[in-house]
């Protein structure tokens, strides 16, 4: 199917689930284009997508260069501290702030405020990046010491499972923690956003208040 057809189906799914949440606006759909060509990414742009996500440095810079200037670029993968200087000033949103060493390097290298999601490992899986739920509040408070970082929200990756009860619980926990951070009224951490939900679980994430969903294969497919 074309990206346009896939996007139509996704938007219909979003609208079908949005009534079950407290959200007043539809979430932004980020096209995760790490597995597809620049041509397919351009097809996504032509279909109306303006948010694009990459988790590799090379792919990020290639897509940013190839796409029109009105796109919003999200770096959604784990970013090595030593690679920060190569990409940080080309990023509109970073979805994987998960350690002080990374915050320190961003503060050192960024020439403008970087909108960051703190990545939280809600499920506790050892295979996933992110800080623990218990570490979140202390970590966010420590970010006051680092310039050019704005905590716009929280991000998580749920387990690859069909257990909707488990998925709902994980997304709800992230929303609860988002509200806790927001209640701190920290000027550098407004924390209004939730980046959660991927191709296999985005309808549940929408129900739990996702403001950004990261869709790859379900939207743009995957190269053979």
Order of alpha helices (4+ residues) and beta strands (2+ residues): alpha-beta-alpha-beta-alpha-beta-alpha-beta-alpha-beta-alpha-beta-alpha-beta-alpha-beta-alpha
